[in-house]
Amino acid sequence: MAKTASFLLLPLFYYLFFFFFATTTAADTIINTQMKVTDNPADELVEVINTNRTAHKSSSLYSNQGLACIALQYIKAYQGDCKAVGGPKAKKPFDSEFAETFAPACGVQVSTLSPITGRLLGCQSKYAKPPKAFSEILMENQKSLDILYSKNHTEVGAAVSGSDGGGPYFWCVLFSSGKKNSSFVLDGGVAKVTKPGCFSGANDVCNGADDRFSSNRLLTFVATILVAVGCVFGL
């Protein structure tokens, strides 16, 4: 009986493995293609910014991955302190930190840092979708509008800390007058992983959905194997 079961299990395992691999690859291709466009709040924030700029007859800005990663480091410098963003206790990182801390943390070549021509920063305890974060948190006064529509900008990088799992939540947008492909250049062309948090221009998913999806597929695969084993040994 044991030999018969083993004989039956071997081709079954091969079949299930091939089926799992094939469906996983196909699903990854479809889901990753979709999520790169829709599932990163920092990318969505950049889209909102450019939509508002073009509606105001200002130019659309290039989404720079290196600048965006630095925006995330800018957020982390606040160490979760919302009170340090705006108001009488407002603080901001020293400009020297861009070259000394932020750029190295992202893998941005220090020699390619370009002038920061504007900064927008907001924080609150509850998460807000990018359009709401833009209109209700970042666009707080006329100064914010002046920064948004400035003609000095050529590039933009946005970052969002956290997700729907807990707060506080920070939104940061950095503008620069740098040149495309020659400013905020990344070693190897890809920013270092700086989780938690999301930043624009990286063409990635930034909510863990892909990881959960993969985990669920793996659990389903294991469950299928166990059921198959049970059926075979029950013969």
C-alpha positions as CSV (number, residue, x, y, z in Angstrom):
1,M,0.0,0.0,0.0
2,A,2.8,2.4,0.9
3,K,4.7,1.7,-2.3
4,T,1.5,2.2,-4.3
5,A,0.8,5.5,-2.5
6,S,4.4,6.7,-3.2
7,F,4.1,5.8,-6.8
8,L,0.8,7.8,-7.2
9,L,2.1,10.8,-5.2
10,L,5.2,11.4,-7.3
11,P,3.5,12.4,-10.6
12,L,0.8,14.2,-8.6
13,F,3.5,16.4,-6.9
14,Y,5.1,17.2,-10.3
15,Y,1.7,18.2,-11.7
16,L,0.7,20.4,-8.8
17,F,4.2,22.1,-8.7
18,F,4.0,22.8,-12.4
19,F,0.4,24.2,-12.1
20,F,1.3,26.4,-9.1
21,F,4.4,27.8,-10.8
22,A,2.5,28.5,-14.1
23,T,-0.4,30.2,-12.4
24,T,1.9,32.1,-10.0
25,T,4.0,33.5,-12.9
26,A,0.9,34.5,-14.9
27,A,-0.8,36.1,-12.0
28,D,2.3,38.0,-11.0
29,T,2.7,39.4,-14.5
30,I,-0.9,40.7,-14.5
31,I,-1.1,42.0,-10.9
32,N,2.4,43.6,-10.9
33,T,1.5,45.5,-14.2
34,Q,-1.7,46.8,-12.6
35,M,-0.3,47.6,-9.2
36,K,2.7,49.6,-10.6
37,V,0.2,52.0,-11.9
38,T,-2.4,52.1,-9.1
39,D,-1.0,50.8,-5.9
40,N,1.5,53.3,-4.6
41,P,0.1,56.4,-2.8
42,A,3.2,58.4,-3.4
43,D,2.9,57.9,-7.2
44,E,-0.8,58.9,-6.9
45,L,0.2,62.0,-5.0
46,V,2.6,63.0,-7.8
47,E,-0.2,62.4,-10.3
48,V,-2.5,64.8,-8.4
49,I,0.3,67.4,-8.2
50,N,1.0,67.3,-11.9
51,T,-2.8,67.4,-12.7
52,N,-3.2,70.5,-10.7
53,R,-0.1,72.1,-12.2
54,T,-1.1,71.5,-15.8
55,A,-4.6,72.8,-15.0
56,H,-3.0,76.0,-13.8
57,K,-0.9,76.2,-17.0
58,S,2.3,75.1,-15.2
59,S,4.5,72.4,-16.6
60,S,4.2,68.7,-15.6
61,L,7.2,67.6,-13.4
62,Y,9.4,64.6,-13.9
63,S,9.0,62.0,-11.1
64,N,12.5,61.4,-9.8
65,Q,13.0,58.2,-7.8
66,G,16.1,59.4,-6.1
67,L,14.5,62.7,-5.0
68,A,11.5,60.8,-3.8
69,C,13.6,58.4,-1.7
70,I,15.2,61.5,-0.1
71,A,11.7,62.8,0.6
72,L,11.1,59.6,2.6
73,Q,14.3,60.1,4.5
74,Y,13.2,63.7,5.2
75,I,10.0,62.3,6.8
76,K,12.0,59.8,8.9
77,A,14.1,62.7,10.3
78,Y,10.9,63.7,12.3
79,Q,10.9,60.4,14.1
80,G,7.1,60.3,14.1
81,D,6.7,63.7,15.8
82,C,3.7,65.3,14.2
83,K,4.0,68.4,16.4
84,A,7.3,69.2,14.8
85,V,5.4,69.7,11.4
86,G,3.9,73.2,11.3
87,G,2.8,75.4,14.2
88,P,4.8,77.1,16.9
89,K,7.0,74.0,17.4
90,A,7.7,73.4,13.8
91,K,11.2,72.1,12.9
92,K,12.9,70.9,9.8
93,P,16.0,68.9,9.1
94,F,19.3,70.8,8.5
95,D,20.1,71.2,4.8
96,S,23.4,69.4,5.5
97,E,21.5,66.2,6.2
98,F,20.7,65.9,2.5
99,A,24.3,65.1,1.6
100,E,25.4,63.6,5.0
101,T,22.4,61.3,5.7
102,F,19.5,61.2,3.3
103,A,21.5,60.6,0.0
104,P,23.7,57.8,1.4
105,A,20.6,56.1,2.9
106,C,19.0,56.0,-0.5
107,G,22.1,55.2,-2.6
108,V,21.9,58.6,-4.3
109,Q,25.2,59.9,-5.5
110,V,26.0,63.0,-3.5
111,S,27.7,64.7,-6.5
112,T,24.4,64.6,-8.3
113,L,22.3,66.4,-5.6
114,S,20.5,69.4,-7.1
115,P,18.9,72.4,-5.4
116,I,15.6,71.9,-3.6
117,T,13.2,74.5,-4.9
118,G,10.3,73.7,-2.7
119,R,9.0,71.5,0.1
120,L,5.5,70.5,1.2
121,L,5.1,68.5,4.4
122,G,2.0,67.4,6.3
123,C,1.1,65.1,9.2
124,Q,-1.9,63.8,11.0
125,S,-3.0,60.8,13.1
126,K,-5.5,59.4,10.5
127,Y,-4.6,58.1,7.0
128,A,-6.0,60.1,4.0
129,K,-6.1,59.1,0.4
130,P,-3.7,61.0,-1.8
131,P,-6.3,63.5,-3.3
132,K,-7.5,64.3,0.2
133,A,-4.0,64.5,1.6
134,F,-3.1,66.9,-1.1
135,S,-6.1,69.2,-0.8
136,E,-6.7,69.2,3.0
137,I,-3.2,68.6,4.4
138,L,-0.6,69.8,2.0
139,M,-2.4,72.8,0.5
140,E,-2.9,74.7,3.8
141,N,-2.3,78.3,2.7
142,Q,-1.3,80.6,-0.1
143,K,2.4,79.8,0.4
144,S,1.7,76.1,-0.3
145,L,0.0,77.1,-3.6
146,D,2.9,79.4,-4.5
147,I,5.3,76.4,-4.0
148,L,3.0,74.1,-6.0
149,Y,2.8,76.3,-9.0
150,S,6.3,77.7,-9.0
151,K,8.1,77.7,-12.4
152,N,11.4,77.0,-10.8
153,H,10.6,73.3,-10.4
154,T,11.5,70.7,-13.0
155,E,11.4,67.5,-10.9
156,V,9.3,66.2,-8.0
157,G,9.6,63.4,-5.5
158,A,6.8,62.4,-3.1
159,A,6.8,60.1,0.0
160,V,4.2,58.8,2.3
161,S,4.9,57.1,5.6
162,G,2.7,54.3,7.0
163,S,-0.4,52.7,5.6
164,D,-3.9,52.0,6.9
165,G,-2.4,50.0,9.7
166,G,-1.4,52.8,12.1
167,G,-0.3,56.4,12.4
168,P,0.9,59.1,12.5
169,Y,1.0,59.6,8.8
170,F,3.4,61.9,7.0
171,W,3.2,63.3,3.5
172,C,6.3,64.9,2.0
173,V,6.8,66.4,-1.5
174,L,10.2,67.8,-2.6
175,F,10.7,69.9,-5.7
176,S,14.0,70.4,-7.5
177,S,15.4,72.3,-10.4
178,G,17.6,69.4,-11.4
179,K,17.9,67.9,-14.9
180,K,16.3,64.6,-15.8
181,N,18.6,61.6,-15.6
182,S,21.5,63.6,-14.2
183,S,20.2,64.7,-10.8
184,F,19.7,62.5,-7.7
185,V,21.3,59.6,-9.6
186,L,21.0,56.3,-7.9
187,D,23.8,53.7,-7.6
188,G,22.7,50.9,-9.9
189,G,19.7,52.8,-10.9
190,V,17.6,51.6,-8.0
191,A,17.0,53.2,-4.6
192,K,18.0,51.2,-1.5
193,V,15.1,49.6,0.4
194,T,14.0,52.1,3.1
195,K,10.8,50.6,4.5
196,P,8.5,51.4,6.1
197,G,7.1,54.0,3.8
198,C,6.4,54.6,0.1
199,F,8.1,56.9,-2.4
200,S,7.3,57.8,-6.0
201,G,9.1,56.9,-9.2
202,A,10.1,53.4,-8.1
203,N,7.6,51.5,-10.2
204,D,6.7,49.3,-7.2
205,V,3.8,48.3,-5.1
206,C,3.9,49.9,-1.7
207,N,1.2,48.4,0.5
208,G,2.4,44.8,1.0
209,A,-0.5,43.5,-1.2
210,D,1.9,41.6,-3.4
211,D,3.5,39.9,-0.5
212,R,0.2,38.9,1.0
213,F,-1.0,37.6,-2.3
214,S,2.1,35.5,-2.7
215,S,1.7,34.2,0.9
216,N,-1.9,33.3,0.2
217,R,-1.0,31.4,-2.9
218,L,1.6,29.5,-1.0
219,L,-0.9,28.5,1.7
220,T,-3.3,27.4,-0.9
221,F,-0.6,25.3,-2.6
222,V,0.3,23.6,0.7
223,A,-3.3,23.0,1.5
224,T,-3.8,21.4,-1.9
225,I,-0.9,19.1,-1.4
226,L,-2.2,18.0,2.0
227,V,-5.6,17.2,0.6
228,A,-4.0,15.3,-2.2
229,V,-1.9,13.3,0.2
230,G,-4.9,12.5,2.3
231,C,-6.9,11.3,-0.7
232,V,-4.1,9.1,-1.9
233,F,-3.5,7.5,1.5
234,G,-7.2,7.1,1.9
235,L,-7.4,4.9,-1.3
